[in-house]
Amino acid sequence: MTKRKNTMMLGALALTLGLTACGNTSGDTASSGASTTSPSTTATAATGKVVKLKMWGGVPPESGPQAVVDNWNAKNPDIQVEYERYVNDDAGNLKLDTALLTGQSVDLFVNYSGTALKKRVDAGVALDMSSYTDYNIEQKMGSTAKDWQVNGKYYGIPTVKSTFFVWFNKEMLDQVGLKVPTSWSWKEMQDYATKLKGDKRFGLVQHLESFPDSLDSALTHDGYTKKDGSSNLDNPMVGTWLDTLSAMMKDKSTPMLGEQLTTKMPVETMFLKGESAMLNAGSWIFRNSNNLKDNPRTFKIAFAPVPRLDSNEQNAIGRGGLGDFVSINAKSTNKDAAWKFLKWYADGGLLPLASGGRIPASKDANVEDALKLLLGENESTYDIPSLKFVLFENITPTFTRNLPQQVMDLRREEYEKFFLGKQDTATTLASMVKRHTEYLKTTK
């Protein structure tokens, strides 16, 4: 099923079911449901029955989630949690959204972008947390937690430090005499990729999830709309992004987007096999890089921030902050039990996920333990100074992507046409602006 058909199906489903969902989960209803003990929890206390919760997330069970629920279940016989994995792509998110809207078994779920969260808030399936007053999210997680608010409210808790960076094959860097950068531009990235490419090796590969991050970085700084309210998708930085990547694709220092889309290119595996010198992705790749049995490698991995489009370092903003935003299903009959689990999870219960690159965000979690779990027995296979820099020392401001899904879709459709050679830069920018303008009219 194509992405467009997926979107149409979800739209039709939301149309038929969304009114019911929203009608049952208005702010007042959600607040009253949150502030009282749920019927099932009361029944459990009286009858001794076990409350069963199901949590949906995008991380494979063996990469930490199963250990998390096992730890909880061993100490909480009255509340037992089961983990359901969904793949964090279009099809996987459609599966979760369908389950939420049709009343399937979902008590807690993880959102990986502000865009996905807002769509679920609008559908009435994410619980407004304002009536739970025994947990101060910003005190625990820091002020950047506000990036996840929707209309000034929290519909869950951001639980991990969200980090995105460039992975380097340190051996290949050393061979051509290049240093690990701590601040750089896409022009410099292009130069690195050209020098690092080989006959059977790309200079750079990118995870599709991270592909438009630099575009959003520039537009977060300059605004998606101009001061007069008109579309800013023809911002010069958008053109710079298109032209730079196009040049890199043409000189084969990075894959053609069309090839990557049609082959579902396993970029993390390619990087770990030495088929690319650089990888633009997030910290979730640690679950692959630490698995030396399935991904054997002899080279050390180094890290750098994602490069900026703007030549001015002062204008740099990187995707990051906090991530893995866990919500409670507004339709759950076990909201209080889910809240009890979520507080424990956020304050360090999720620690087993650190082995896959997910560092707990709560000040109550043990960061040193998380770092030990992250590296395990593989510390010698990483360049530790550059790792610590991207995880803890980089002070570049961050953003959380929360662009409306409609804008994400129209923008992607236009830049895909560009990279497939169907339209030039000027036409692409004009088409983006035209479609964005039409969207803006519908929101007034």
N, C-alpha and C positions, 0 to 999 in steps of 0.2 A: 504494500500500500504506500502511495507516495505521501510526502509530507503535506502537500496541499489537501489531499483527500483526508488525511488524519485531522487536519485543522478543521475541515468542513464537517467531519463526523462529530468532533468535539463541540463545534458550534451548534450543530443540530441537537446534540444531546443536552447542552446547556440550555438551549431554548426551551426544550420540552420539560426539563427537570429543574432548571435554575430557579424558576419562580417559587416552586415548592421549597427548594433548599433555602432561598433567601427569606421566604416567608416564615420559616421555622427558626431562623437564626439572626433575627434583627439584633441591634445592639442591646435592647432591653432584655430580650429573651436570652441572649448569650450571657449577659451579666447575671441574671437571676439563676441561670443554670450553673454558673461558675461559683456562685456564692453559697450555694446550699449543698448539702450532701446528696449525691446522686442516689436514686432508688436502689440501684444494684449494690452500691457500697454499703448502704444501710442494711440491706438484706444480708449481705455477707457477714456483717458484724453480728447479726441476730442468729443466722442459721449456720455459720461456719463454712459456707460455700466459697469456693475459690473464684476470685475475679480473674477473668482471662482477657488480656490485652493483646492487640496485634499492632506492631510498629512496622511501617513501611519505610525503607531507605534504599539508597542507590549503591551502597557498598556491598560487595560480596560477603556472605556470612562468615566465610573463613578468614576474612581480612580484619576481624575485630568484632563485628556486631554479634556473632554467636557467643563469643566469650563474654561480652557485655551482658546479654540477657541471661546467660548461665550464672554469672556472678550475682545478678539481682535475684533470680529465681531461687538460688540456694539459700538466700537470707530472707526471702519474703514469700513463704508458702501460701499466704492468703491472696497475693497478687502475682500471677504468673504471666510473663510476657513471651510472645512468639514474634520472631522477626520474619518479615516478608521482603524479599529483595525485588526492586524494580530497576531496570536500567535507566540511567539518567540521560535519555535521548528523547526524541519526539515520540516514538512509539511507546517507550516506557512511561513517560509522563502522561500520555493519553490513557494508558492502562490504569495509572493511579487516579487520574481525574474521573475516569469512568467508574471506578470502584467507589470513590467518594460520593459521586452524584447519584449512584444507583443504590446506595445503602449497603454495600458489601462490607465485610469485616475490616475496618480501619479505625483504630483508636488514636494513633499518633502517626505522623508522617514528616519526612524531611524534605524541605524545599531547598533547592540549590541555586536559585536566582530570585531576585525581587520580582521579576516579571512573572514567574510561576506562582509566587506567593500572592501577588495582587489578584491574579486571575482566580485563585481559590478563595480569597477574601470576598471578591465580588460575587462568587457563586454561593457564598454563605456556608462554606464547609470548614473554614478555619475559625476556631473559637477566639473571641475577644478575651484577652487575659486580664483586663483591667480590674476585675472583681477579686482576683487573687492578690492579696496585699502582703503575703508573707515571704515575698522574694523580690528584691530590688534588682532588676535586670541590668540597669546602667551601672549600679554600684559593683555588681559582680563582673560584668563583661567590659565595662568602659563606655565612654560616650559614643563611640562609633556604632554601638548597638542601635542608635537612632536611625541609622541608614536603612534599617529593616522595618521601621514603622510604616504603617499604611493609614493615611488620614490621621496621623498623630497617635495611633494606638498600636500596641503590640498584639500580634496574633500568634505568639509563640516565643521561643528563645533562640537567639543565635548561639551556637555551642562551641565552635572551633575557630581558631585563627585561620583566616582564609588567605592563602598565599599563592601567588602565580609568579613564575619566574622562568628563565631560560636555563636549560640543562646543557652542560658542555661535556664532550669527551675530552678530558684534560690532556690525554696523550696526543690527540690530534692538534689541540691548541699549541702545545709545546713544540710539536714538529714544525709548525710554520711560524713560531716565534710570536704568538699572540698572547696577550695578558687577559686575565679574567676581569671584565669591567665591573665597576660599581655604579656607574651612571653613563648611559650612552644613548645614541639616537638610532633611528631606523637606517639612516644613511651609513652609519658605522656598522650596523648589523648586516647590511647589504655587502659591505666590503669584507666583513668576516666570512660571510657565506660563500662569496666568490673565491676567497683564498682557501677555504676549507673543503670545497667540493672536490670530487674525484670522478674517475670514469664510472665507478659503480657506487658512488656515494654522494648524497645531497649535502649541501652545507647546512641547511635548515629544514626541519619538518615541523608542522604545527598541529596540535590537537584541534579539531573543528570547534570544540567547546570554547577554546581560547582564541580562535581565529580573529574575531572582530574586537578583541579587547583594546588594542591600541586606538582603534577608531573611536570607541566609547570613551577612552581616556581623554582624547582631544576634545570631544564634544561635551564631556562633563565639565571640562575647564571653560570652554567658550560658550556652552549652552546649545541645546538642541533646537532652540528657537532664538531669533535675533531680538533686539530690544523692542522692535515694533511688533513682535509676536509672530512674524513670518518664519518659515522653515529655515534652518541653518544647515541642512544636509548638503548644501553646496559649499560649505566651509572649505577653504584652501587645503586644510589638513586632510580632508576626505580625499581630495584629488591626489595629495602626496602619498597617502596610503595605497590608493589604487595603482598609481603609476610605479611606485617602488616595488610592490609585490609583483606586478606584471613583468617588470624588467627582470626580477629574480626568477620568475617562472620561465621566461624566454631564454635565459642563459643557463637554465637547468641547475641553478643553485638551490632551488626549492621546487617541489612537485607542482605540476599544473593542477589547479583546483578541480577541473573536470575529471582528471584521472583519480584524484583522491576521493571524490564523491562516488564515482562508479565502482571503484575497487574496494571501497571501505578500508582504505590504507591503514594498517596497524602501526601508526607512527611511533608509539612507545616501544614496540618490539623492534622496529627498524633501528631506532636510536640505540637500544641495548645490544643489538647485533653489530653495531658499528657501521650501519648503512646510512647514517647521518651523523654529522659532527655536533649539531645543536638540535634541541627540542624545545619548543615553546608550549608549556603545559603547566599544570598545577601540582600541588604537593601529593595528590592522589597517586602519582606515578611511583611513589616509594613502594607501594605494594607489589609493583612489578620489578623495580630495581633491587629490592631486597630479596626477591625470590631467585637466588642464583642457581637453583636446580633447574627451573624452567627457562631462565634467562641468564645463562652463564656469560660472564664477561671478565676481562682481565684489566680493563682500564678504570681509572679513577674518575669520578664524576664531580664536576665543579658547577657553580651556580652564579647567576647574575640577574638583576632586575630585568623585567621586560623593557625593551628600549622605547623611547618616546618619539613621537612624530615631529614635535616642535624642536627646533634647534636650541631653544632657550631652556636651560635646565630648570629655571624657576617655574616653568609652566607644566612641569611633570606631575602627573597623577597616575597612580597605578591601580589596577584592579586588586582588591584585597579586603582588608578590614576583618570582618567576621563572616562566617559562613555556616553551612549546615543548620539552617533555621528550622527547628522542630516545632510543629504545630500539633494541637489537639483537635481532633475532628469534632466540629460543633454538634454533630449528630450522635456522637458516642454516648452510650448509656452509662459509661464508666469514667466520666470526666475527672472526678476527684482522685480516683486511683491512678489515672493517667498523669495527673498533675504531680502526684507523689513520686511517681517514677521519673518524670521529666526533670524535677528538681535534682534528684540524685544523679541522673544521667549528666546534666549540665555541669554539676559541681565536681566532676571527676569520674563518674561512673563510666564515661565513654573512653577512659584511658586506654583500653586495649586497642582502640582505633588508631592510636599514635604510631603503631608499627606500620600503618599504611599512609602516614603523612599527616594525620589529623591531630593537631596539637590543641588540647582543651583551652578554651578562652577564659574560663572562670578564674578569678584570682584565688579561689580556694583549691584549684587543681595543682598538682605538683609538676611543674614544668621540667625539672631535672629528670624525674621519672619518665616523663613523656619523651624527652630527648633520648634517653637510654633505650626505650622501646622502639623509637623511630629507627635508630641505627642498629640495634641488636648486636650481632656478632660481625656486622659488616662495616664498622666504623672506618677501618683502614681503606675501604673502597670509595670513600668520599673525601673531598677537599673540605675539611671542617671549617676553616676560617670563612670561606665563601658561603657555606651553608648557614653558619650562624649569622652572617650579615643579612642574607635575604629573609631569614626567619625572625630575627630579633633586633637587628641594628639599622636596617634601612628606614629612614625617617620620611621617605616620600609620602605625601598624602595619598589616601586611597579612596576608591569609590566602590559601591555595590551596584551591579547592573540591575536596574528596575524599570527599564524602558517598556512601555506597553507592547504586548505581543504583536499587535497589528503593525507597529512601527518596525519591530524586529523583522517581521516577515517581509514587509515591502522592501526594506533596505537590503535584506539578504537576496531577495529575488532579483533586484537590480544589479547588485555587485556580482552575482553569479553570472548574469548575462555578460557583464564586462569581462570577467575572467575566462568565459567560454568563447570570447571573441565575437560576440553578437552585437556589441555596441561599444563606442569609444568613451573616453573619459567625460567629455562634455555632455554627451547624451545621457550617460549614467547619472551624472549629477543633476541634470535637468529633470530626469524621470523620478529620481528620489524626491526632489523638491515638490514636483507636481503631486505625487501620490501622498507625500507627507502633508501638504497643504490641504488636500481633500480630507485626510484623516482629521486634521486640526479643526476643520469646519464642523465635523460631526461631534466634537467634544465641547463645543461652545453652547 
